[in-house]
């Protein structure tokens, strides 16, 4: 674990992210799809951080191309695309078990930022 991992909170701005990268930050990047809206999470030694804007609100994107451009310019090459999982259907009585965050990363789709 790098020292920078210990100083990160649950939200990161692009400026904080660029500083962290310069200081050895090397997270697993998750791009979560939520029915056509995407958000970015960084999994690291100290937990999980969401990409946010300067006001502290979680950033959302309307496509993966926008994410590719944003993260690619910082030097990131790939991430994992996951889906906000609806695991059952209460309308017809189908129960399900939600996937854990680790399972979502394990079974997600690798995507490129280049």
N, C-alpha and C positions, 0 to 999 in steps of 0.2 A: 504494500500500500504506500502510495506517495503521500507526502505531507499535505499536498493540496486536497486530497480526498477528505481529510479530516476537517477542512474548513468549509466544505460545501454544504449548503442547506438543501431544502426540498425544492427550491426553484433557482434557475440559473438564467441570467440574461445572456445575450450573445457576447457582450463585452466581458462578462465574468467567465464565460466559456472559453473565449480566446485566451484570456489570462491563464486559466487553468491548463489549457493545452500546452501553452508555453512553459508551464511548470511541471510537465510530466503526466497530466491527466489523460488516461486512456480508457474510456468507458465502453461498455456494450451499449450500442444505440438501439433503442426500440422506437419504431414508428407505429403508433396504434391507430388503426382505422376504426372510425366510429360512424358508419353509414355515410361515407363521402366526406367526412371531416377528419383531419389527421392531427395528432399531437405527438410531440417528441419527448421521450424519456431517456435519461442517462443512468445506467446501472453501474455503480462503482462500489468500491470497498466500504464506503460509509453509508450506503443506502441507495436511494433512487431520487433523482432530481428531474423536474419537469422544465422544459424550455419555456421561458416566459418573456413578456415584453418589459419595458423599462418601468411600467407601473406595477409590476408584480403579477399580472394576470397571465394565466397559461396561454401560450401562443397556439393558435389553431391555423391549419393550412387547408386549402381546398384541393390540393393535389400533391403527389409525391415529387413532381418536378420542382416545385417551389422549395421543398425540403432539400432535394438534391442540390439545388443551386446554393442554398443557404449553408448547408453543412459541408458541401464540397469545397467551397472557397476557404474554409477553415482547415482543410486537409483531411477530413474524414473520407474514407473510401467506401464504407458499407455499413449496413445496419440490418435489423430484423423487423420485418413487417408483421404485426400481430393484429388481431381483430377483437374488438369489444364483443365478447361472446354472450349470446343469448342461449342459454343452455337448456331451456325447456319451453313449453308452450302451455301456459295455464288455461288458455281457451279450450284446449282439447284434453287437458289433464296429463300432458306429457311432462314428467319430472326430469330433471337433469342435475348434474354436478358441474359447477363452474370450474374452469381450469385455473390452476394456480398461476401466479406470475412466472414462476420458473418453467412450468409446462408451456405457457404461451411463448416464451423465448425459445424453448427447445424445439417446438413444432412450428414456429413461425417461418416465414419465407425470407430468405436472404435477398436484400436489395442493394443496388449499387448507387453511389453518389457521384459517379464520374461519367 
